[in-house]
Amino acid sequence: MNSDKNQQRDNSQTLAINSQEAEAYSNRGLLRTYENDCWGAMQDYNQALQLDPNHITTYLNRSILRLELADYHGAIADCNAILKINPNHPEAYLNRGLAYLELDNYQKAMEDYNSALKINPNLAEVYFNRGLNKVALGEYQEAIADFTQAIEINPNYTQAYLNRGYTRLHLGENRETIEDFDCALRLDSVAAKEFFHQINHIFKDDIDEGTDKNQQLIQGILIQGNLRYELGDYQAAIDNYTQILNLEPNNIEAYNRRSTVRSAMGDYKGAIEDLEKATNICTTQEQSLAQKAVEPVQITAKDYHQRGVIKLQKGDFYGAISEFNAVLEINNNDATALTCRGFAYRRLGDNRKAIVDLQMAAKLFDEQGDVKSAQEIVNTLKKLQS
């Protein structure tokens, strides 16, 4: 991180010396994305392209940022600009395909992935994303083939193992699913835990959304235990549930699942013991909750802002507006919150409210001496009002 800050300082010094240096703006924009300063990064990318309208790297990086911000049409426009300059740029086809996939335009996404592979048939990421596209189309066998190709090119491609395993699960290939999930856990346990948390609704509908990393691991082991039970590998399933109880001795779900498997094996004494333990834990937890007085947690404007940015990036524009409303209730002169809320209104097609917020934000930035931010917003307003 220190090296990134040093690099950003060097780029800023370069800009102070020569404000026409497009490369420096582009590099600083990339560093700002690493620091989650999406607004600052977008400003730098825009400035770089004003100085050099043919700067392919900037278009590519801005398209990635726009994908993260759910600005899919903007990402497509950036990729189109790249392909106008260089029709044989595989990453541009890849990013445009990702945008089309998010817009549910699977046919155009497929065409772009195929174009990228014609230029470079060794891009594992393209095979992976084409596999996701085929999953969306219900073409599971073809998707598995693409995930497999991605793994052949990159044997450490954790997400390819996870998605191939998940696709095999749809086809009832439980043993192969377990093998893929096991590989993913060995390669990147953090990514695998997060993925297991996301798909755990298949086995348990009432999973608590606010799970920590340890809980995600437990849920991943739970999935494997459930699959092994379905395969009739009862001892392996019991081992999984026991592993969970070693990590979390009061896990009611693990006791209930292990009780079911023990009953299937004819171990009725063990099954009853597990059920009794689950019941005792449940009773104790209910009594404990009844005795505890939960104190309200003070949420700060910064907390609301961070939640708003996350929702904005995920395309939850109504949710983002709600979070920025909370920021503005605390401080109605927060120019950044007004800007973000204006972008959310714009994405929802409510240009009137977007213009009101952005006008106020530009005024506040100008009063605070941030002339550049004020000018960027004015430029955006001109586009909205044209």
Secondary structure, DSSP 8 states (H G I E B T S, - for coil): -HHHHHHHHHHHHHHHH-TT-HHHHHHHHHHHHHTT-HHHHHHHHHHHHHH-TT-HHHHHHHHHHHHHTT-HHHHHHHHHHHHHH-TT-HHHHHHHHHHHHHTT-HHHHHHHHHHHHHH-TT-HHHHHHHHHHHHHTT-HHHHHHHHHHHHHH-TT-HHHHHHHHHHHHHTT-HHHHHHHHHHHHHH-HHHHHHHHHHHGGGT-TT--S---HHHHHHHHHHHHHHHHHHTT-HHHHHHHHHHHHHH-TT-HHHHHHHHHHHHHTT-HHHHHHHHHHHHHHHHHHHHHHHH---------HHHHHHHHHHHHHHT-HHHHHHHHHHHHHH-TT-HHHHHHHHHHHHHTT-HHHHHHHHHHHHHHHHHTT-HHHHHHHHHHHHHHH-
